[in-house]
Every structure is written in C-alpha cells, then in structure tokens.
Amino acid sequence: MTTANPRNVGAILFDKDGTLFDFGATWNAWAKAFLMRLANGDRARAVALGHVIGFDLDAGLFAPDSFVIAGTPDELVTTLSPECPDLTDAALFALINEEAAAAPMAEAVPLAPLLERLSGSGLRLGVATNDAEAPAYAHLDAAGVRHWFDFIAGSDSGYGAKPEPGQLLAFCSSVGVAPDRVLMVGDSTHDLMAGRAAGMRTVAVLTGLATAADLQPFADLVLPDIGHLPDWLGIS
C-alpha cells in the first residue's frame, strides 16, 4: 500500500510496555501488587523477592538493569520458581499474567488520536511484546485501541521473543509489507536489536527506563515518545 509519508514507511510495529504505555507508571505498580500477593502479604518476604527480580519494593522502582524490563513471563518464572517451591511453574505463570492483566496502564501519549492519525495515512500497525499475549490484549482493550492494530503478538504467541526477530517477521508476513519498509519502535535494546535482525528501521523512544545513550547504538532515530512519529514521517 502506498503511504502518505515521504519516508517510504508502510507499517509500524510497536513494543507495548515503555512504548505505547509508560513503563514506570504501569509496571512499578504491577510489581508491588504481584510481589505482595506472591508473598501472601508478608512484606519482608516481598522485599526479598523483589531483590531477586531487581525491584526495590520500598522505593517502588525497578533497577535499570532488571531483566524484567525487557524479559518474558517465562524468564520471570524461571527466576522465581526456586523461591516459590509451593507453586508449580504453571501456577506461577498464571499468577504473573493475572496480575499483569490487571496492571494500571498509563498511556505514554494519548493513543487513540495518534493511532487514528497513523492508520488514516495508510500505515499498517502492530504490537510485538515480550509480555504474554493475554495481558497484551487486556491492556489494549482497556485503552480502547486494540482495533487499530492489524497484528498483536506476545512472547507466547508462537513466534518467539525479542531480541529474536520472529515476531517482527511474522508481522511483515501478516500485513504484506517488506521489513525494509517497517519501523520497529521500542524503548529497550531488545526491541531495537530485534528490529535490526529483521531488517527493519529502528526508532527508540524514551518512555521506558533506558537512556538515549543506552539506545542510540541500536537506533536509527531516538524520539522522546511515539507522539513525535507523525511529524517525523511527514504525516499531516
């Protein structure tokens, strides 16, 4: 499909957390609720479990190098399973996803008008997240924006997880746009590395926990947030 922008971009694939939604405002709240539930209300145990995953319960913040920031629920299960011998891996995975689906999502920018503007220019839109598929659908539904996306994939959708390019290539196949005409937009090096591996152009945004210095080596462009995309694309 011919797009209305002068940069020959036919599609945009977004990461979810830290890109469509502000990471800190969303996932710090999730971590506090999840850890307290996992610890059965025992705050001292919740603090200890937080240290295991790189989250300071007292400060309510993830460490910048926490694997959770760009990780998958499976990685979280693997890390926490030895600390929770009373739970099966399946039960722990279900608990993670249940709490994730209920996380209070804070939009990085007003999503509906932005997505309407991008879609209205002829761009195909998708989401590729290392979160599981069910919470991803729940979050997009809660924001009222799921219908703008032609493709939504989580780490358990059958395409693998970032930084591998499987989700990204599946998006290209689904919407019929070649990788070199797709923007991969994300807030982590995992997102950008996946974009490079897929042959896409990469756009970093600063609504996650990574800094511009962290992301610049992997990005063709660094923007404050996704709200700057239409102007860069030349979409009126």
C-alpha positions as CSV (number, residue, x, y, z in Angstrom):
1,M,0.0,0.0,0.0
2,T,1.3,3.5,-0.8
3,T,1.6,5.6,2.3
4,A,1.1,9.3,2.7
5,N,4.5,9.8,4.2
6,P,7.7,10.7,2.3
7,R,9.9,8.2,4.0
8,N,8.5,5.1,2.3
9,V,7.3,3.5,5.5
10,G,4.5,1.1,5.0
11,A,4.0,-0.2,8.6
12,I,4.9,0.4,12.2
13,L,5.5,-2.3,14.8
14,F,5.3,-1.1,18.4
15,D,6.6,-2.6,21.5
16,K,4.0,-2.3,24.3
17,D,5.5,-1.6,27.7
18,G,7.6,1.5,27.8
19,T,6.5,2.4,24.2
20,L,2.7,2.5,24.0
21,F,2.5,2.7,27.8
22,D,4.8,4.4,30.2
23,F,6.9,1.7,31.8
24,G,7.4,3.1,35.3
25,A,3.8,4.3,35.8
26,T,2.5,0.9,34.9
27,W,4.9,-1.8,35.9
28,N,6.1,-0.4,39.2
29,A,2.5,-0.7,40.4
30,W,2.3,-4.2,39.0
31,A,5.4,-5.3,40.7
32,K,4.3,-4.1,44.1
33,A,0.9,-5.8,43.8
34,F,2.4,-9.0,42.4
35,L,5.2,-9.4,45.0
36,M,2.8,-8.8,47.9
37,R,0.4,-11.4,46.5
38,L,3.2,-13.8,45.9
39,A,4.5,-13.3,49.5
40,N,0.9,-13.8,50.9
41,G,1.1,-10.3,52.4
42,D,4.4,-10.8,54.1
43,R,6.2,-7.5,53.3
44,A,9.6,-8.7,54.4
45,R,9.3,-11.7,52.0
46,A,8.0,-9.4,49.3
47,V,11.1,-7.2,49.7
48,A,13.3,-10.2,49.4
49,L,11.6,-11.5,46.3
50,G,11.9,-8.0,44.8
51,H,15.6,-8.1,45.2
52,V,15.6,-11.4,43.2
53,I,14.0,-9.7,40.2
54,G,15.6,-6.3,40.5
55,F,12.8,-4.4,42.2
56,D,13.1,-2.2,45.2
57,L,9.7,-2.6,47.0
58,D,10.3,0.3,49.4
59,A,11.3,2.7,46.7
60,G,8.7,1.2,44.3
61,L,11.2,1.1,41.4
62,F,12.9,-1.4,39.1
63,A,16.7,-1.3,38.8
64,P,17.7,-0.1,35.4
65,D,19.3,-3.4,34.7
66,S,16.5,-5.6,35.9
67,F,15.8,-8.4,33.4
68,V,12.1,-7.9,33.9
69,I,12.1,-4.7,31.9
70,A,12.5,-6.4,28.6
71,G,12.1,-10.0,29.7
72,T,9.3,-12.6,29.2
73,P,7.0,-14.2,31.8
74,D,8.8,-17.4,31.2
75,E,12.1,-15.8,32.3
76,L,10.3,-14.5,35.4
77,V,9.0,-17.9,36.2
78,T,12.5,-19.4,35.8
79,T,14.0,-16.9,38.2
80,L,11.2,-17.0,40.8
81,S,10.5,-20.7,40.7
82,P,13.3,-21.7,43.2
83,E,12.0,-19.1,45.6
84,C,8.4,-20.4,45.4
85,P,8.5,-24.2,45.9
86,D,4.8,-24.2,46.9
87,L,3.8,-23.1,43.4
88,T,4.1,-25.1,40.1
89,D,5.6,-23.2,37.2
90,A,2.2,-23.2,35.5
91,A,0.6,-21.7,38.6
92,L,3.3,-19.0,38.8
93,F,2.9,-18.2,35.1
94,A,-0.8,-17.8,35.6
95,L,-0.3,-15.6,38.6
96,I,2.1,-13.4,36.7
97,N,-0.3,-13.0,33.8
98,E,-3.3,-12.4,36.1
99,E,-1.6,-9.6,37.9
100,A,-0.2,-8.2,34.6
101,A,-3.7,-8.1,33.0
102,A,-4.9,-6.0,36.0
103,A,-2.0,-3.6,35.9
104,P,-3.0,0.1,35.7
105,M,-1.9,1.1,32.2
106,A,-0.7,4.7,31.7
107,E,-0.6,5.7,28.1
108,A,2.8,7.2,27.0
109,V,0.8,9.7,24.9
110,P,-2.9,9.8,24.1
111,L,-3.1,6.7,22.0
112,A,-6.4,6.8,20.2
113,P,-5.8,10.1,18.2
114,L,-2.2,9.1,17.4
115,L,-3.2,5.6,16.1
116,E,-6.1,7.0,14.2
117,R,-3.7,9.5,12.5
118,L,-1.2,6.8,11.6
119,S,-3.7,4.3,10.4
120,G,-5.5,7.0,8.5
121,S,-2.4,7.7,6.5
122,G,-2.4,4.1,5.2
123,L,0.1,2.6,7.6
124,R,-0.4,-0.9,8.9
125,L,0.1,-1.1,12.7
126,G,1.2,-3.9,15.0
127,V,2.3,-4.8,18.5
128,A,5.1,-7.1,19.4
129,T,5.7,-7.5,23.2
130,N,7.7,-9.8,25.4
131,D,4.7,-9.8,27.7
132,A,2.3,-12.7,27.3
133,E,-0.5,-12.4,24.7
134,A,-3.5,-12.4,27.1
135,P,-2.3,-9.4,29.1
136,A,-1.4,-7.6,25.9
137,Y,-4.9,-7.9,24.6
138,A,-6.3,-6.9,28.0
139,H,-4.2,-3.8,28.1
140,L,-5.0,-2.7,24.6
141,D,-8.7,-3.4,25.2
142,A,-8.6,-1.3,28.4
143,A,-7.1,1.6,26.5
144,G,-9.8,1.2,23.8
145,V,-7.2,0.9,21.0
146,R,-7.0,-2.8,20.1
147,H,-8.9,-2.3,16.9
148,W,-6.2,-0.1,15.4
149,F,-3.8,-3.0,15.2
150,D,-3.5,-5.4,12.4
151,F,-1.3,-7.8,14.4
152,I,-0.6,-8.4,18.1
153,A,1.9,-10.9,19.3
154,G,3.2,-11.8,22.8
155,S,6.1,-14.0,23.8
156,D,3.8,-17.0,24.0
157,S,2.1,-16.4,20.5
158,G,4.4,-18.9,18.8
159,Y,6.9,-16.5,17.2
160,G,9.5,-16.4,19.9
161,A,10.5,-13.3,21.8
162,K,12.7,-10.3,21.3
163,P,15.6,-9.8,20.7
164,E,15.0,-12.6,18.2
165,P,13.2,-11.3,15.1
166,G,10.4,-14.0,14.9
167,Q,7.5,-11.7,16.0
168,L,8.7,-9.0,13.6
169,L,8.9,-11.2,10.6
170,A,5.5,-12.6,11.4
171,F,4.1,-9.1,11.3
172,C,5.6,-8.4,7.9
173,S,4.1,-11.6,6.6
174,S,0.8,-10.8,8.1
175,V,0.4,-7.3,6.7
176,G,2.3,-7.9,3.4
177,V,5.0,-5.2,3.9
178,A,8.7,-5.8,3.4
179,P,10.9,-5.4,6.5
180,D,12.8,-2.5,5.0
181,R,9.6,-0.5,4.9
182,V,8.7,-1.2,8.5
183,L,9.6,0.8,11.6
184,M,10.3,-1.1,14.8
185,V,9.6,1.3,17.7
186,G,10.6,0.4,21.2
187,D,12.2,1.5,24.4
188,S,14.7,-1.2,25.0
189,T,17.8,-2.7,23.3
190,H,15.8,-5.9,22.9
191,D,13.3,-4.1,20.7
192,L,16.0,-2.4,18.6
193,M,18.2,-5.5,18.2
194,A,15.1,-7.4,17.0
195,G,14.4,-4.7,14.5
196,R,17.9,-4.8,13.2
197,A,17.9,-8.6,13.0
198,A,14.6,-8.4,11.0
199,G,16.0,-5.8,8.5
200,M,13.7,-3.0,9.8
201,R,14.5,0.6,10.6
202,T,14.6,1.2,14.3
203,V,13.2,4.0,16.4
204,A,13.9,4.3,20.1
205,V,11.6,6.2,22.5
206,L,12.5,7.4,26.0
207,T,9.3,6.4,27.8
208,G,10.9,3.3,29.3
209,L,13.8,3.1,31.7
210,A,16.7,3.1,29.1
211,T,18.5,6.3,28.3
212,A,19.2,7.8,24.9
213,A,22.9,6.8,25.4
214,D,21.8,3.1,26.0
215,L,19.6,3.1,22.9
216,Q,21.5,5.2,20.3
217,P,23.9,2.4,19.2
218,F,20.9,0.3,18.1
219,A,18.6,3.0,16.8
220,D,18.3,4.9,13.5
221,L,16.3,7.6,15.3
222,V,15.7,8.5,19.0
223,L,12.5,10.3,19.9
224,P,11.1,11.5,23.3
225,D,7.9,9.4,22.7
226,I,5.8,7.9,20.0
227,G,3.8,11.2,19.7
228,H,6.6,12.6,17.6
229,L,6.2,9.9,14.9
230,P,3.7,11.7,12.6
231,D,5.8,14.8,12.3
232,W,9.0,12.7,11.5
233,L,7.0,10.7,8.9
234,G,5.6,13.9,7.4
235,I,2.0,12.9,8.1
236,S,-0.3,15.9,8.2
